[in-house]
Amino acid sequence: MTAKNVVEIRGRGIVPGRVEGEALVSHETISGWGGIDPAAGTIIERRHELFGVCFTGKVLVFPGAKGSSGWSGFFQATRLLGTAPLAMVFTTLSTKSALGAVVTRVPTVTDLDEDPLILVRTGDLVTVDADRGIVTVRPVSP
């Protein structure tokens, strides 16, 4: 892989930290209240494109939260149970998604200058540097 394949997206860090991991991309918002199983770290919302997929230890790239304010409580439970995503990158900042990121305590970036839902694919190697507000994407395939 050459350096020209690497994409850098700039945004705003919400929760500090720097991690690198495999991307898991959802083009749909995620419902925390009844949409995830915090014990298993999976999406259980039946009509969701990632139904049954585990987000534990992945860089979760998604539009943001939907549903009630219970979103933050369910994502906090993933931290307590050890099933949280490695980091979160979302396109739409809301009070639900911001609070969820804070209580989950994983590096989080939002308000990006380019759409990560277009630039990142599931399986890509992603570095989330929330201290600097930078998401670096290294595609797994050209």
MIDRENRO-725382 format. One record per residue: residue number from 0; residue in one letter; x, y, z of N, C-alpha, C, CB in turn. Coordinates in nm, 3 decimals, padded with zeros to 5 digits, always signed. Atoms other than C-alpha are relative to their C-alpha. Glycine has a CB too. Layout:
<torvexs>
+-----+-----+---------+---------+---------+---------+---------+---------+---------+---------+---------+---------+---------+---------+
:   n : res :     n_X :     n_Y :     n_Z :    ca_X :    ca_Y :    ca_Z :     c_X :     c_Y :     c_Z :    cb_X :    cb_Y :    cb_Z :
+-----+-----+---------+---------+---------+---------+---------+---------+---------+---------+---------+---------+---------+---------+
: NUM :   A :       X :       Y :       Z :       X :       Y :       Z :       X :       Y :       Z :       X :       Y :       Z :
...
+-----+-----+---------+---------+---------+---------+---------+---------+---------+---------+---------+---------+---------+---------+
</torvexs>
This chain:
<torvexs>
+-----+-----+---------+---------+---------+---------+---------+---------+---------+---------+---------+---------+---------+---------+
:   n : res :     n_X :     n_Y :     n_Z :    ca_X :    ca_Y :    ca_Z :     c_X :     c_Y :     c_Z :    cb_X :    cb_Y :    cb_Z :
+-----+-----+---------+---------+---------+---------+---------+---------+---------+---------+---------+---------+---------+---------+
:   0 :   M : +00.085 : -00.118 : +00.000 : +00.000 : +00.000 : +00.000 : +00.089 : +00.124 : +00.000 : -00.096 : +00.000 : +00.122 :
:   1 :   T : -00.078 : -00.123 : +00.005 : +00.129 : +00.345 : -00.082 : -00.066 : +00.106 : +00.084 : +00.016 : +00.048 : -00.144 :
:   2 :   A : +00.050 : -00.111 : -00.082 : +00.090 : +00.666 : +00.113 : -00.114 : +00.072 : -00.070 : +00.112 : +00.097 : +00.032 :
:   3 :   K : +00.107 : -00.072 : +00.071 : -00.138 : +00.802 : -00.161 : -00.138 : -00.059 : +00.029 : +00.026 : -00.003 : -00.149 :
:   4 :   N : +00.127 : +00.061 : -00.035 : -00.408 : +00.558 : -00.049 : -00.054 : +00.049 : +00.133 : +00.014 : -00.151 : +00.003 :
:   5 :   V : +00.039 : -00.045 : -00.134 : -00.415 : +00.710 : +00.298 : -00.081 : +00.128 : -00.011 : +00.125 : +00.020 : +00.089 :
:   6 :   V : +00.087 : -00.117 : -00.001 : -00.697 : +00.958 : +00.360 : -00.003 : +00.054 : +00.142 : -00.144 : -00.035 : -00.050 :
:   7 :   E : +00.008 : -00.065 : -00.130 : -00.697 : +01.208 : +00.645 : -00.122 : +00.092 : +00.002 : +00.130 : +00.080 : +00.032 :
:   8 :   I : +00.122 : -00.080 : -00.015 : -01.026 : +01.359 : +00.761 : +00.014 : +00.080 : +00.129 : -00.130 : -00.090 : +00.001 :
:   9 :   R : -00.011 : -00.086 : -00.118 : -01.031 : +01.651 : +01.002 : -00.138 : +00.033 : +00.056 : +00.077 : +00.129 : -00.033 :
:  10 :   G : +00.125 : -00.029 : -00.065 : -01.302 : +01.712 : +01.255 : +00.022 : +00.056 : +00.139 : -00.086 : -00.123 : +00.007 :
:  11 :   R : -00.006 : -00.050 : -00.138 : -01.365 : +01.788 : +01.619 : -00.003 : -00.119 : +00.094 : -00.117 : +00.098 : +00.030 :
:  12 :   G : -00.003 : +00.105 : -00.099 : -01.267 : +01.558 : +01.899 : -00.102 : +00.026 : +00.110 : +00.139 : -00.013 : +00.060 :
:  13 :   I : +00.100 : -00.010 : -00.106 : -01.540 : +01.492 : +02.155 : +00.053 : -00.065 : +00.128 : -00.134 : -00.066 : -00.042 :
:  14 :   V : -00.061 : +00.071 : -00.112 : -01.370 : +01.238 : +02.381 : +00.146 : -00.024 : -00.040 : -00.075 : -00.138 : +00.033 :
:  15 :   P : -00.141 : +00.010 : +00.039 : -00.988 : +01.249 : +02.385 : +00.051 : -00.144 : -00.003 : +00.084 : +00.080 : +00.094 :
:  16 :   G : -00.067 : +00.128 : +00.009 : -00.759 : +00.961 : +02.303 : +00.041 : -00.029 : -00.142 : -00.088 : -00.111 : +00.053 :
:  17 :   R : -00.048 : +00.039 : +00.133 : -00.584 : +00.793 : +02.013 : +00.004 : -00.152 : -00.006 : +00.141 : +00.062 : -00.030 :
:  18 :   V : +00.004 : +00.146 : +00.019 : -00.651 : +00.440 : +01.889 : +00.006 : -00.032 : -00.149 : -00.127 : -00.061 : +00.064 :
:  19 :   E : -00.001 : +00.049 : +00.137 : -00.610 : +00.235 : +01.575 : -00.071 : -00.134 : -00.003 : +00.145 : -00.010 : -00.056 :
:  20 :   G : +00.072 : +00.125 : +00.009 : -00.837 : -00.043 : +01.463 : -00.076 : -00.014 : -00.129 : -00.093 : -00.015 : +00.116 :
:  21 :   E : +00.080 : +00.031 : +00.117 : -01.064 : -00.198 : +01.207 : -00.132 : +00.076 : +00.003 : -00.026 : -00.151 : -00.010 :
:  22 :   A : +00.124 : -00.075 : +00.010 : -01.358 : +00.011 : +01.087 : -00.120 : -00.092 : -00.015 : +00.006 : +00.096 : -00.117 :
:  23 :   L : +00.131 : +00.060 : +00.021 : -01.719 : -00.099 : +01.114 : -00.092 : +00.115 : -00.036 : -00.052 : -00.080 : +00.128 :
:  24 :   V : +00.077 : -00.114 : +00.052 : -01.936 : +00.131 : +00.902 : -00.148 : -00.034 : -00.008 : +00.053 : +00.041 : -00.138 :
:  25 :   S : +00.145 : +00.008 : +00.013 : -02.310 : +00.179 : +00.934 : -00.050 : +00.127 : -00.067 : -00.069 : -00.022 : +00.139 :
:  26 :   H : +00.059 : -00.117 : +00.065 : -02.498 : +00.409 : +00.699 : -00.131 : +00.040 : +00.066 : -00.023 : -00.027 : -00.147 :
:  27 :   E : +00.123 : -00.029 : -00.074 : -02.791 : +00.402 : +00.940 : +00.034 : +00.040 : +00.143 : -00.095 : -00.123 : -00.001 :
:  28 :   T : -00.017 : -00.035 : -00.141 : -02.824 : +00.563 : +01.281 : -00.021 : -00.126 : +00.084 : -00.099 : +00.112 : +00.042 :
:  29 :   I : +00.011 : +00.116 : -00.088 : -02.807 : +00.326 : +01.576 : -00.085 : +00.037 : +00.121 : +00.140 : -00.049 : +00.045 :
:  30 :   S : +00.084 : -00.019 : -00.118 : -03.071 : +00.296 : +01.845 : +00.068 : -00.069 : +00.117 : -00.144 : -00.055 : -00.022 :
:  31 :   G : -00.062 : +00.057 : -00.118 : -02.903 : +00.246 : +02.181 : -00.102 : -00.069 : +00.089 : +00.073 : +00.107 : +00.078 :
:  32 :   W : +00.106 : +00.054 : -00.084 : -03.228 : +00.180 : +02.366 : -00.072 : -00.110 : -00.076 : -00.099 : +00.111 : +00.044 :
:  33 :   G : +00.063 : +00.113 : +00.067 : -03.325 : -00.167 : +02.248 : +00.058 : -00.034 : -00.135 : -00.144 : +00.026 : -00.017 :
:  34 :   G : -00.060 : +00.026 : +00.130 : -03.109 : -00.150 : +01.936 : +00.134 : -00.070 : +00.010 : +00.017 : +00.128 : -00.075 :
:  35 :   I : -00.126 : +00.071 : -00.020 : -02.793 : -00.295 : +02.088 : -00.012 : -00.094 : +00.119 : +00.118 : +00.101 : +00.021 :
:  36 :   D : -00.011 : +00.089 : -00.115 : -02.713 : -00.580 : +02.320 : +00.134 : +00.032 : +00.065 : -00.010 : -00.153 : -00.042 :
:  37 :   P : -00.127 : -00.041 : -00.060 : -02.455 : -00.431 : +02.557 : +00.083 : -00.117 : +00.051 : -00.027 : +00.094 : +00.113 :
:  38 :   A : -00.075 : +00.116 : -00.052 : -02.359 : -00.771 : +02.700 : +00.082 : -00.068 : -00.110 : -00.096 : -00.101 : +00.064 :
:  39 :   A : -00.068 : +00.065 : +00.112 : -02.263 : -00.904 : +02.356 : +00.072 : +00.099 : -00.090 : -00.099 : -00.080 : -00.081 :
:  40 :   G : -00.060 : -00.101 : +00.088 : -02.163 : -00.574 : +02.192 : -00.047 : -00.014 : -00.143 : +00.150 : -00.010 : +00.005 :
:  41 :   T : +00.055 : +00.019 : +00.135 : -02.393 : -00.641 : +01.897 : -00.121 : +00.090 : -00.023 : -00.038 : -00.146 : -00.021 :
:  42 :   I : +00.118 : -00.075 : +00.040 : -02.659 : -00.454 : +01.707 : -00.113 : -00.100 : -00.016 : +00.025 : +00.080 : -00.134 :
:  43 :   I : +00.113 : +00.094 : +00.001 : -02.994 : -00.625 : +01.763 : -00.127 : +00.060 : -00.058 : -00.027 : -00.050 : +00.140 :
:  44 :   E : +00.114 : -00.065 : +00.065 : -03.224 : -00.381 : +01.587 : -00.031 : -00.076 : -00.129 : +00.029 : +00.153 : -00.029 :
:  45 :   R : +00.032 : +00.096 : +00.107 : -03.400 : -00.620 : +01.345 : +00.012 : +00.055 : -00.141 : -00.136 : -00.050 : +00.020 :
:  46 :   R : -00.002 : -00.055 : +00.137 : -03.424 : -00.387 : +01.046 : +00.129 : +00.076 : -00.031 : -00.118 : +00.091 : -00.021 :
:  47 :   H : -00.125 : -00.073 : +00.019 : -03.074 : -00.242 : +01.086 : +00.091 : -00.077 : -00.096 : +00.071 : +00.024 : +00.135 :
:  48 :   E : -00.091 : +00.062 : +00.096 : -02.820 : -00.308 : +00.810 : +00.108 : -00.086 : +00.066 : +00.066 : +00.106 : -00.085 :
:  49 :   L : -00.102 : +00.077 : -00.071 : -02.576 : -00.443 : +01.074 : -00.060 : -00.092 : +00.107 : +00.101 : +00.095 : +00.065 :
:  50 :   F : +00.065 : +00.090 : -00.096 : -02.824 : -00.665 : +01.257 : +00.088 : -00.122 : +00.026 : -00.140 : -00.043 : -00.051 :
:  51 :   G : -00.079 : +00.115 : -00.039 : -02.629 : -00.928 : +01.450 : +00.150 : +00.019 : -00.006 : -00.035 : -00.114 : -00.085 :
:  52 :   V : -00.143 : -00.027 : +00.014 : -02.290 : -00.765 : +01.387 : +00.055 : +00.056 : +00.131 : +00.026 : +00.098 : -00.117 :
:  53 :   C : -00.065 : -00.043 : -00.124 : -02.053 : -00.714 : +01.680 : +00.088 : +00.123 : -00.026 : +00.085 : -00.115 : +00.059 :
:  54 :   F : -00.081 : -00.121 : +00.012 : -01.898 : -00.368 : +01.727 : +00.113 : +00.006 : +00.101 : -00.088 : +00.122 : +00.015 :
:  55 :   T : -00.104 : +00.002 : -00.104 : -01.670 : -00.463 : +02.018 : +00.139 : +00.007 : -00.063 : -00.013 : -00.127 : +00.086 :
:  56 :   G : -00.137 : -00.013 : +00.046 : -01.314 : -00.348 : +01.957 : +00.015 : +00.054 : -00.140 : +00.066 : -00.129 : +00.008 :
:  57 :   K : -00.004 : -00.057 : +00.135 : -01.402 : -00.184 : +01.623 : -00.012 : +00.152 : +00.009 : -00.113 : -00.059 : -00.089 :
:  58 :   V : +00.024 : -00.143 : +00.013 : -01.393 : +00.179 : +01.516 : -00.136 : +00.013 : -00.066 : +00.115 : +00.074 : -00.083 :
:  59 :   L : +00.138 : -00.008 : +00.047 : -01.765 : +00.243 : +01.480 : -00.021 : +00.133 : -00.071 : -00.101 : -00.016 : +00.117 :
:  60 :   V : +00.023 : -00.118 : +00.084 : -01.835 : +00.487 : +01.194 : -00.146 : -00.002 : -00.039 : +00.094 : +00.001 : -00.128 :
:  61 :   F : +00.144 : +00.001 : +00.022 : -02.200 : +00.589 : +01.173 : -00.055 : +00.142 : +00.004 : -00.071 : -00.087 : +00.105 :
:  62 :   P : +00.057 : -00.134 : +00.002 : -02.437 : +00.885 : +01.128 : -00.025 : +00.059 : +00.138 : -00.128 : -00.002 : -00.077 :
:  63 :   G : +00.029 : -00.050 : -00.134 : -02.523 : +00.912 : +01.498 : -00.106 : -00.083 : +00.068 : -00.044 : +00.145 : -00.005 :
:  64 :   A : +00.096 : +00.071 : -00.084 : -02.781 : +00.817 : +01.754 : -00.143 : +00.027 : -00.044 : +00.018 : +00.040 : +00.146 :
:  65 :   K : +00.144 : -00.023 : +00.015 : -03.153 : +00.770 : +01.724 : -00.069 : -00.061 : +00.121 : -00.055 : -00.062 : -00.134 :
:  66 :   G : +00.076 : +00.055 : -00.111 : -03.418 : +00.697 : +01.978 : +00.004 : +00.090 : +00.122 : +00.051 : -00.136 : +00.036 :
:  67 :   S : +00.014 : -00.076 : -00.124 : -03.450 : +00.801 : +02.338 : +00.134 : +00.032 : +00.063 : -00.087 : -00.076 : +00.098 :
:  68 :   S : -00.122 : -00.037 : -00.073 : -03.201 : +00.939 : +02.585 : +00.063 : -00.120 : +00.069 : -00.031 : +00.108 : +00.102 :
:  69 :   G : -00.058 : +00.121 : -00.055 : -03.141 : +00.581 : +02.703 : +00.122 : -00.047 : -00.078 : -00.102 : -00.109 : +00.005 :
:  70 :   W : -00.113 : +00.034 : +00.085 : -02.882 : +00.561 : +02.424 : +00.130 : +00.002 : +00.080 : +00.010 : +00.096 : -00.119 :
:  71 :   S : -00.125 : -00.013 : -00.075 : -02.607 : +00.680 : +02.656 : +00.013 : -00.109 : +00.107 : +00.009 : +00.138 : +00.066 :
:  72 :   G : -00.004 : +00.104 : -00.103 : -02.698 : +00.430 : +02.929 : +00.039 : -00.134 : -00.057 : -00.133 : -00.010 : +00.069 :
:  73 :   F : -00.033 : +00.129 : +00.061 : -02.679 : +00.134 : +02.694 : +00.145 : -00.003 : -00.048 : -00.094 : -00.029 : -00.118 :
:  74 :   F : -00.140 : -00.002 : +00.042 : -02.346 : +00.246 : +02.548 : +00.094 : +00.006 : +00.119 : +00.025 : +00.120 : -00.092 :
:  75 :   Q : -00.082 : +00.003 : -00.122 : -02.212 : +00.311 : +02.898 : +00.013 : -00.144 : +00.049 : -00.061 : +00.090 : +00.111 :
:  76 :   A : -00.004 : +00.140 : -00.041 : -02.301 : -00.050 : +02.977 : +00.103 : -00.078 : -00.081 : -00.140 : -00.064 : -00.014 :
:  77 :   T : -00.101 : +00.070 : +00.080 : -02.078 : -00.164 : +02.689 : +00.139 : +00.024 : +00.057 : -00.006 : +00.044 : -00.148 :
:  78 :   R : -00.130 : -00.028 : -00.061 : -01.785 : +00.008 : +02.858 : +00.017 : -00.084 : +00.126 : +00.014 : +00.151 : +00.034 :
:  79 :   L : -00.008 : +00.073 : -00.126 : -01.863 : -00.151 : +03.192 : +00.012 : -00.150 : -00.021 : -00.123 : +00.029 : +00.084 :
:  80 :   L : -00.002 : +00.143 : +00.030 : -01.906 : -00.495 : +03.033 : +00.117 : -00.041 : -00.089 : -00.129 : -00.040 : -00.066 :
:  81 :   G : -00.115 : +00.030 : +00.086 : -01.596 : -00.468 : +02.812 : -00.036 : -00.030 : -00.144 : +00.074 : -00.115 : +00.056 :
:  82 :   T : +00.044 : +00.027 : +00.138 : -01.792 : -00.478 : +02.485 : -00.010 : +00.127 : -00.084 : -00.133 : -00.071 : +00.002 :
:  83 :   A : +00.012 : -00.129 : +00.069 : -01.757 : -00.114 : +02.378 : +00.077 : +00.001 : -00.132 : +00.051 : +00.113 : +00.090 :
:  84 :   P : -00.083 : -00.020 : +00.118 : -01.638 : -00.003 : +02.039 : +00.135 : +00.058 : +00.042 : -00.072 : +00.093 : -00.103 :
:  85 :   L : -00.133 : -00.054 : -00.027 : -01.271 : +00.094 : +02.023 : -00.001 : +00.152 : -00.007 : +00.102 : -00.057 : -00.099 :
:  86 :   A : +00.016 : -00.145 : +00.020 : -01.365 : +00.444 : +01.902 : -00.130 : +00.021 : -00.075 : +00.122 : +00.061 : -00.080 :
:  87 :   M : +00.120 : -00.035 : +00.075 : -01.660 : +00.626 : +01.750 : +00.029 : +00.121 : -00.089 : -00.119 : +00.029 : +00.095 :
:  88 :   V : -00.007 : -00.110 : +00.095 : -01.675 : +00.851 : +01.445 : -00.142 : +00.017 : -00.052 : +00.103 : -00.027 : -00.118 :
:  89 :   F : +00.135 : -00.019 : +00.051 : -02.013 : +01.002 : +01.369 : -00.016 : +00.134 : -00.068 : -00.101 : -00.014 : +00.111 :
:  90 :   T : +00.017 : -00.118 : +00.084 : -02.141 : +01.258 : +01.123 : -00.092 : +00.104 : +00.062 : -00.055 : -00.041 : -00.134 :
:  91 :   T : +00.096 : -00.094 : -00.056 : -02.425 : +01.414 : +01.321 : +00.010 : +00.001 : +00.152 : -00.143 : -00.036 : -00.044 :
:  92 :   L : -00.012 : -00.014 : -00.145 : -02.361 : +01.541 : +01.671 : -00.136 : +00.039 : +00.058 : +00.108 : +00.106 : +00.037 :
:  93 :   S : +00.122 : -00.031 : -00.074 : -02.661 : +01.532 : +01.899 : +00.033 : -00.016 : +00.148 : -00.121 : -00.092 : -00.042 :
:  94 :   T : -00.025 : +00.017 : -00.143 : -02.693 : +01.541 : +02.276 : +00.009 : -00.148 : +00.034 : -00.110 : +00.067 : +00.083 :
:  95 :   K : -00.004 : +00.145 : -00.026 : -02.760 : +01.164 : +02.270 : +00.136 : -00.058 : -00.036 : -00.110 : -00.072 : -00.079 :
:  96 :   S : -00.127 : +00.058 : +00.044 : -02.450 : +01.079 : +02.069 : +00.118 : +00.056 : +00.079 : +00.020 : +00.024 : -00.150 :
:  97 :   A : -00.110 : -00.060 : -00.079 : -02.226 : +01.323 : +02.259 : +00.005 : -00.060 : +00.140 : -00.018 : +00.153 : +00.010 :
:  98 :   L : +00.003 : +00.059 : -00.134 : -02.337 : +01.194 : +02.599 : +00.039 : -00.147 : -00.005 : -00.140 : +00.016 : +00.062 :
:  99 :   G : -00.037 : +00.141 : +00.015 : -02.308 : +00.835 : +02.478 : +00.150 : -00.017 : -00.015 : -00.071 : -00.061 : -00.121 :
: 100 :   A : -00.145 : +00.007 : +00.018 : -01.950 : +00.898 : +02.367 : +00.072 : +00.028 : +00.131 : +00.046 : +00.099 : -00.108 :
: 101 :   V : -00.065 : -00.038 : -00.126 : -01.860 : +01.064 : +02.696 : -00.007 : -00.113 : +00.103 : -00.064 : +00.128 : +00.057 :
: 102 :   V : +00.013 : +00.106 : -00.101 : -01.997 : +00.785 : +02.916 : +00.065 : -00.131 : -00.045 : -00.147 : -00.024 : +00.032 :
: 103 :   T : -00.068 : +00.119 : +00.050 : -01.851 : +00.515 : +02.690 : +00.151 : +00.014 : +00.015 : -00.038 : -00.025 : -00.148 :
: 104 :   R : -00.143 : -00.033 : -00.021 : -01.511 : +00.686 : +02.726 : +00.091 : -00.057 : -00.107 : +00.044 : -00.050 : +00.135 :
: 105 :   V : -00.086 : +00.042 : +00.111 : -01.379 : +00.593 : +02.384 : +00.029 : +00.123 : -00.086 : -00.068 : -00.114 : -00.084 :
: 106 :   P : -00.030 : -00.114 : +00.086 : -01.202 : +00.837 : +02.151 : -00.110 : +00.019 : -00.104 : +00.137 : -00.019 : -00.069 :
: 107 :   T : +00.113 : -00.030 : +00.089 : -01.469 : +01.011 : +01.945 : +00.027 : +00.128 : -00.077 : -00.131 : +00.012 : +00.080 :
: 108 :   V : -00.016 : -00.116 : +00.087 : -01.456 : +01.251 : +01.650 : -00.129 : +00.019 : -00.079 : +00.123 : -00.017 : -00.096 :
: 109 :   T : +00.119 : -00.034 : +00.079 : -01.742 : +01.430 : +01.474 : +00.027 : +00.131 : -00.074 : -00.126 : +00.013 : +00.092 :
: 110 :   D : -00.012 : -00.127 : +00.074 : -01.805 : +01.742 : +01.260 : +00.118 : -00.003 : -00.097 : +00.015 : +00.117 : +00.097 :
: 111 :   L : -00.113 : +00.021 : +00.090 : -01.569 : +01.614 : +00.991 : -00.011 : +00.082 : -00.128 : +00.011 : -00.147 : -00.035 :
: 112 :   D : +00.000 : -00.082 : +00.121 : -01.464 : +01.812 : +00.685 : -00.035 : -00.080 : -00.126 : +00.136 : +00.064 : -00.018 :
: 113 :   E : +00.045 : +00.086 : +00.108 : -01.544 : +01.513 : +00.461 : -00.086 : -00.110 : +00.060 : +00.121 : -00.060 : -00.080 :
: 114 :   D : +00.094 : +00.100 : -00.050 : -01.811 : +01.245 : +00.491 : +00.069 : -00.136 : +00.018 : -00.120 : -00.013 : -00.097 :
: 115 :   P : -00.065 : +00.129 : -00.022 : -01.659 : +00.935 : +00.655 : -00.083 : -00.118 : -00.052 : +00.028 : -00.019 : +00.148 :
: 116 :   L : +00.085 : +00.108 : +00.051 : -01.957 : +00.729 : +00.537 : +00.027 : -00.028 : -00.148 : -00.147 : +00.033 : +00.021 :
: 117 :   I : -00.039 : +00.018 : +00.140 : -01.827 : +00.778 : +00.182 : +00.145 : -00.049 : -00.008 : -00.016 : +00.133 : -00.078 :
: 118 :   L : -00.143 : +00.027 : +00.008 : -01.453 : +00.751 : +00.255 : +00.046 : -00.127 : +00.072 : +00.074 : +00.115 : +00.054 :
: 119 :   V : -00.042 : +00.115 : -00.081 : -01.440 : +00.465 : +00.507 : -00.087 : -00.121 : -00.034 : -00.010 : +00.032 : +00.152 :
: 120 :   R : +00.073 : +00.125 : +00.024 : -01.536 : +00.104 : +00.439 : +00.028 : -00.096 : +00.114 : +00.041 : -00.063 : -00.136 :
: 121 :   T : -00.019 : +00.102 : -00.102 : -01.585 : -00.176 : +00.685 : +00.125 : -00.081 : -00.034 : -00.125 : -00.093 : +00.010 :
: 122 :   G : -00.124 : +00.074 : +00.018 : -01.251 : -00.347 : +00.734 : +00.122 : +00.088 : -00.019 : -00.012 : -00.091 : -00.115 :
: 123 :   D : -00.114 : -00.090 : +00.015 : -01.035 : -00.042 : +00.662 : +00.069 : +00.018 : +00.135 : -00.046 : +00.137 : -00.055 :
: 124 :   L : -00.075 : -00.030 : -00.121 : -00.762 : +00.034 : +00.914 : -00.013 : +00.149 : +00.026 : +00.151 : -00.042 : -00.013 :
: 125 :   V : +00.029 : -00.139 : -00.032 : -00.856 : +00.358 : +01.090 : +00.071 : +00.040 : +00.128 : -00.152 : +00.022 : +00.014 :
: 126 :   T : -00.058 : -00.060 : -00.120 : -00.663 : +00.574 : +01.333 : -00.088 : +00.117 : +00.039 : +00.149 : +00.044 : -00.022 :
: 127 :   V : +00.079 : -00.110 : -00.052 : -00.880 : +00.800 : +01.546 : +00.086 : +00.073 : +00.101 : -00.135 : -00.050 : +00.065 :
: 128 :   D : -00.077 : -00.086 : -00.090 : -00.679 : +01.081 : +01.703 : -00.094 : +00.112 : +00.044 : +00.130 : +00.057 : -00.070 :
: 129 :   A : +00.101 : -00.097 : -00.047 : -00.950 : +01.262 : +01.897 : +00.065 : +00.118 : +00.071 : -00.100 : -00.069 : +00.093 :
: 130 :   D : -00.071 : -00.113 : -00.060 : -00.689 : +01.478 : +02.072 : +00.018 : +00.111 : -00.103 : +00.136 : -00.045 : +00.055 :
: 131 :   R : -00.022 : -00.096 : +00.109 : -00.624 : +01.646 : +01.736 : -00.119 : +00.011 : -00.094 : +00.123 : -00.039 : -00.079 :
: 132 :   G : +00.117 : -00.003 : +00.086 : -00.961 : +01.574 : +01.573 : +00.027 : -00.054 : -00.139 : -00.053 : +00.139 : -00.011 :
: 133 :   I : -00.039 : +00.053 : +00.130 : -00.808 : +01.364 : +01.295 : -00.033 : -00.149 : -00.008 : +00.151 : +00.023 : -00.025 :
: 134 :   V : +00.028 : +00.140 : +00.030 : -00.929 : +01.036 : +01.144 : +00.082 : -00.034 : -00.124 : -00.155 : -00.026 : -00.022 :
: 135 :   T : -00.084 : +00.044 : +00.111 : -00.675 : +00.860 : +00.922 : -00.050 : -00.137 : -00.045 : +00.151 : -00.005 : +00.040 :
: 136 :   V : +00.056 : +00.123 : +00.057 : -00.804 : +00.589 : +00.689 : +00.103 : -00.063 : -00.093 : -00.133 : +00.029 : -00.076 :
: 137 :   R : -00.086 : +00.078 : +00.087 : -00.587 : +00.320 : +00.535 : -00.085 : -00.114 : -00.058 : +00.126 : -00.056 : +00.077 :
: 138 :   P : +00.087 : +00.102 : +00.059 : -00.802 : +00.120 : +00.293 : +00.068 : -00.137 : -00.004 : -00.041 : +00.041 : -00.142 :
: 139 :   V : -00.054 : +00.136 : +00.006 : -00.759 : -00.257 : +00.305 : +00.015 : -00.046 : -00.144 : -00.089 : -00.097 : +00.078 :
: 140 :   S : -00.013 : +00.031 : +00.141 : -00.809 : -00.274 : -00.070 : -00.014 : +00.129 : -00.078 : -00.104 : -00.106 : -00.046 :
: 141 :   P : +00.004 : -00.126 : +00.078 : -00.761 : -00.010 : -00.343 : -00.138 : +00.034 : -00.049 : +00.093 : -00.009 : -00.118 :
+-----+-----+---------+---------+---------+---------+---------+---------+---------+---------+---------+---------+---------+---------+
</torvexs>
